[in-house]
Amino acid sequence: MPGRPSARRRTILRGAALTPVAGLGLAACGPEGGDASAPATPTAPVDLGAESEVPKGGAKLYRDHNVVVSRDASGALKAFSTVCTHAGCPINKLQDTTLICPCHGSRFDATTGKVVQSPATEPLAELPVRAKGGKIVAGPGA
């Protein structure tokens, strides 16, 4: 067409090559960025392991089940989903009793589920948890 510049081959190829790469960043920020086999939260009671793994005043992250379990000074257990309430990313890092989301840096208190650093504004979902036969069991029916 006269008067209209045509797209150069290099420009078209560069755009085509970058499009799939740009999409990878978005996929990593959604729930798909974590363990695709793990549900957002347990849908049935799950055996997480030995009760002794969670020290008083501490917490343990169970990445395979998207759960964190903490124990207060009196020995009471609490459990929370580790799916970030900001963008649905599975949280994969626990530093002392602070959960750190890999996608946008939200931080949560693993003992209360409360947000300690944005961009998340909603606390983590609390899950039923109990100790049974020396094991920690979390999820509905626990």
C-alpha contacts under 8 A as a table, 3 or more apart, distances in Angstrom:
res1	aa1	res2	aa2	distance
1	M	4	R	5.96
2	P	5	P	7.93
7	A	11	T	6.70
7	A	12	I	6.89
8	R	11	T	5.36
8	R	12	I	6.52
9	R	12	I	5.25
9	R	13	L	6.19
10	R	13	L	5.18
10	R	14	R	6.01
11	T	14	R	5.19
11	T	15	G	6.22
12	I	15	G	5.25
12	I	16	A	6.20
13	L	16	A	5.05
13	L	17	A	6.07
14	R	17	A	5.17
14	R	18	L	6.28
15	G	18	L	5.32
15	G	19	T	6.22
16	A	19	T	5.51
16	A	20	P	7.65
17	A	20	P	6.69
17	A	21	V	7.46
18	L	21	V	5.28
18	L	22	A	6.23
19	T	22	A	5.32
19	T	23	G	6.60
20	P	23	G	5.21
20	P	24	L	6.68
21	V	24	L	5.27
21	V	25	G	7.34
22	A	25	G	5.87
22	A	26	L	7.32
23	G	26	L	5.32
23	G	27	A	6.43
24	L	27	A	5.13
24	L	28	A	6.29
25	G	28	A	5.27
25	G	29	C	6.61
26	L	29	C	5.30
26	L	30	G	6.77
27	A	30	G	5.51
27	A	31	P	7.98
27	A	32	E	6.30
27	A	33	G	5.97
28	A	31	P	7.69
28	A	32	E	6.60
28	A	33	G	4.03
28	A	34	G	7.60
28	A	89	C	7.88
28	A	103	C	7.42
29	C	32	E	7.65
29	C	33	G	5.93
29	C	87	A	6.76
29	C	88	G	7.51
29	C	89	C	5.78
29	C	103	C	5.37
30	G	33	G	5.64
30	G	87	A	6.12
30	G	88	G	5.53
30	G	89	C	5.23
31	P	34	G	6.21
31	P	36	A	7.84
31	P	40	A	7.82
31	P	83	V	7.83
31	P	87	A	7.76
31	P	88	G	5.08
31	P	89	C	4.80
31	P	90	P	6.34
32	E	35	D	7.19
32	E	36	A	5.85
32	E	89	C	7.67
33	G	36	A	7.58
33	G	89	C	6.59
33	G	90	P	7.31
34	G	89	C	6.92
34	G	90	P	5.52
35	D	38	A	5.55
35	D	64	D	7.07
35	D	90	P	7.82
36	A	39	P	7.56
38	A	41	T	7.82
38	A	64	D	6.19
38	A	65	H	5.74
38	A	66	N	7.02
39	P	42	P	6.24
39	P	43	T	7.53
39	P	65	H	7.15
39	P	66	N	7.53
40	A	66	N	6.49
40	A	81	S	7.41
40	A	83	V	6.25
40	A	90	P	7.89
41	T	65	H	6.93
41	T	66	N	6.11
41	T	67	V	7.15
41	T	81	S	5.74
41	T	82	T	7.92
41	T	83	V	7.71
41	T	139	G	7.51
42	P	45	P	6.80
42	P	46	V	6.90
42	P	65	H	6.58
42	P	66	N	7.76
42	P	138	A	7.51
42	P	139	G	5.17
42	P	140	P	7.24
43	T	139	G	6.41
43	T	140	P	6.29
44	A	139	G	5.54
44	A	140	P	5.22
44	A	141	G	6.71
45	P	137	V	6.12
45	P	138	A	5.39
45	P	139	G	4.54
45	P	140	P	5.61
45	P	141	G	5.84
45	P	142	A	5.31
46	V	137	V	5.38
46	V	138	A	5.48
46	V	139	G	6.33
46	V	142	A	7.98
47	D	135	K	6.73
47	D	136	I	5.92
47	D	137	V	4.60
47	D	138	A	6.85
48	L	62	Y	7.16
48	L	135	K	7.04
48	L	136	I	5.42
48	L	137	V	5.87
48	L	138	A	7.23
49	G	53	E	7.44
49	G	135	K	5.34
49	G	136	I	5.68
49	G	137	V	7.83
50	A	53	E	5.63
50	A	134	G	5.91
50	A	135	K	4.51
50	A	136	I	6.13
51	E	54	V	6.18
51	E	131	A	6.53
51	E	134	G	5.31
51	E	135	K	4.86
51	E	136	I	5.23
52	S	55	P	6.61
52	S	134	G	7.64
53	E	60	K	7.23
54	V	58	G	6.25
54	V	59	A	5.64
54	V	60	K	5.81
54	V	69	V	7.18
54	V	70	S	6.50
54	V	71	R	6.42
55	P	58	G	5.11
55	P	59	A	6.87
55	P	70	S	7.91
55	P	71	R	6.42
56	K	70	S	7.91
56	K	71	R	5.06
56	K	72	D	5.49
56	K	73	A	5.18
56	K	74	S	7.32
56	K	75	G	5.77
57	G	70	S	7.29
57	G	71	R	5.55
57	G	72	D	4.78
57	G	73	A	5.21
58	G	70	S	5.69
58	G	71	R	5.83
58	G	72	D	7.21
58	G	96	D	6.97
58	G	97	T	6.18
58	G	111	T	8.00
59	A	68	V	6.83
59	A	69	V	5.50
59	A	70	S	3.99
59	A	71	R	6.38
59	A	96	D	7.28
59	A	97	T	5.78
59	A	110	A	6.65
59	A	111	T	7.29
60	K	68	V	5.68
60	K	69	V	5.47
60	K	70	S	6.45
60	K	94	L	7.55
61	L	66	N	7.84
61	L	67	V	6.21
61	L	68	V	4.41
61	L	69	V	6.60
61	L	92	N	7.83
61	L	93	K	7.67
61	L	94	L	6.44
62	Y	65	H	5.72
62	Y	66	N	6.06
62	Y	67	V	5.22
62	Y	68	V	5.81
62	Y	69	V	7.90
63	R	66	N	4.97
63	R	67	V	6.57
63	R	91	I	7.75
63	R	92	N	6.28
64	D	67	V	7.97
66	N	81	S	5.76
66	N	82	T	4.88
66	N	83	V	6.45
66	N	90	P	6.62
66	N	91	I	7.46
67	V	79	A	6.67
67	V	80	F	5.67
67	V	81	S	4.73
67	V	82	T	5.17
68	V	79	A	5.55
68	V	80	F	5.45
68	V	81	S	6.56
68	V	82	T	6.33
68	V	110	A	6.73
69	V	77	L	6.73
69	V	78	K	5.62
69	V	79	A	4.34
69	V	80	F	6.65
69	V	110	A	7.39
69	V	111	T	7.84
70	S	77	L	5.65
70	S	78	K	5.32
70	S	79	A	6.38
70	S	97	T	7.97
70	S	110	A	6.43
70	S	111	T	5.44
71	R	74	S	7.79
71	R	75	G	5.48
71	R	76	A	5.38
71	R	77	L	4.52
71	R	78	K	6.39
71	R	111	T	7.31
72	D	75	G	5.31
72	D	76	A	5.54
72	D	77	L	6.74
72	D	111	T	7.44
73	A	76	A	7.55
77	L	129	V	6.81
77	L	130	R	6.88
78	K	111	T	6.88
78	K	112	T	7.94
78	K	126	E	7.61
78	K	127	L	7.56
78	K	128	P	7.60
78	K	129	V	6.32
79	A	126	E	5.87
79	A	127	L	5.21
79	A	128	P	6.62
79	A	129	V	5.94
79	A	138	A	7.03
80	F	110	A	7.47
80	F	113	G	6.40
80	F	124	L	6.10
80	F	125	A	5.51
80	F	126	E	4.31
80	F	127	L	5.22
81	S	124	L	6.01
81	S	125	A	5.42
81	S	126	E	6.40
81	S	127	L	6.73
82	T	90	P	5.94
82	T	91	I	5.32
82	T	92	N	7.98
82	T	124	L	6.89
83	V	88	G	5.50
83	V	89	C	5.57
83	V	90	P	4.48
83	V	91	I	5.88
83	V	124	L	7.37
84	C	87	A	6.18
84	C	88	G	4.91
84	C	89	C	5.25
84	C	90	P	6.15
84	C	91	I	6.34
84	C	101	C	6.63
84	C	106	S	7.66
84	C	120	A	7.39
84	C	124	L	6.95
85	T	88	G	5.74
85	T	89	C	7.99
85	T	120	A	5.95
85	T	121	T	7.44
85	T	122	E	5.92
85	T	123	P	6.92
85	T	124	L	6.41
86	H	89	C	7.87
86	H	106	S	7.72
86	H	119	P	6.60
86	H	120	A	4.44
86	H	121	T	7.05
86	H	122	E	7.51
89	C	101	C	7.05
89	C	102	P	7.58
89	C	103	C	6.56
90	P	101	C	7.18
91	I	99	L	6.87
91	I	100	I	6.25
91	I	101	C	4.67
91	I	102	P	6.44
92	N	99	L	7.79
92	N	100	I	7.12
92	N	101	C	6.71
92	N	102	P	6.93
93	K	99	L	5.79
93	K	100	I	5.32
93	K	101	C	6.96
93	K	102	P	7.66
94	L	97	T	6.47
94	L	98	T	5.60
94	L	99	L	4.54
94	L	100	I	6.28
95	Q	98	T	5.16
95	Q	99	L	6.39
95	Q	100	I	7.54
97	T	109	D	6.10
97	T	110	A	5.17
97	T	111	T	6.75
98	T	107	R	6.46
98	T	108	F	5.63
98	T	109	D	4.92
98	T	110	A	5.60
99	L	107	R	5.45
99	L	108	F	5.04
99	L	109	D	6.35
99	L	110	A	6.11
100	I	105	G	6.18
100	I	106	S	6.02
100	I	107	R	4.69
100	I	108	F	6.75
101	C	104	H	6.42
101	C	105	G	5.10
101	C	106	S	5.28
101	C	107	R	6.30
102	P	105	G	5.89
104	H	119	P	7.09
105	G	117	Q	7.65
105	G	118	S	7.39
105	G	119	P	7.39
106	S	115	V	7.44
106	S	116	V	7.64
106	S	117	Q	5.27
106	S	118	S	4.99
106	S	119	P	5.60
106	S	120	A	5.64
107	R	115	V	5.96
107	R	116	V	5.36
107	R	117	Q	4.83
107	R	118	S	6.89
107	R	120	A	7.87
108	F	113	G	5.87
108	F	114	K	5.46
108	F	115	V	4.45
108	F	116	V	5.21
108	F	117	Q	6.96
108	F	123	P	7.48
108	F	124	L	7.61
109	D	112	T	5.58
109	D	113	G	5.21
109	D	114	K	5.40
109	D	115	V	6.47
109	D	116	V	6.43
110	A	113	G	5.37
110	A	114	K	7.75
113	G	123	P	5.30
113	G	124	L	4.78
113	G	125	A	7.10
113	G	126	E	7.11
114	K	122	E	7.44
114	K	123	P	4.53
114	K	124	L	6.56
115	V	118	S	6.92
115	V	120	A	6.67
115	V	121	T	6.38
115	V	122	E	6.68
115	V	123	P	5.49
115	V	124	L	7.80
117	Q	120	A	7.18
118	S	121	T	6.26
120	A	123	P	7.90
127	L	138	A	6.68
127	L	139	G	5.68
127	L	140	P	7.34
128	P	138	A	5.63
128	P	139	G	5.32
128	P	140	P	6.19
128	P	141	G	7.36
128	P	142	A	5.76
129	V	136	I	7.13
129	V	137	V	5.68
129	V	138	A	4.21
129	V	139	G	6.45
129	V	142	A	5.54
130	R	136	I	5.90
130	R	137	V	5.50
130	R	138	A	6.54
130	R	142	A	6.12
131	A	134	G	6.18
131	A	135	K	5.48
131	A	136	I	4.59
131	A	137	V	6.10
132	K	135	K	5.24
132	K	136	I	6.31
132	K	137	V	6.87
137	V	142	A	5.83
138	A	142	A	5.35
139	G	142	A	5.52
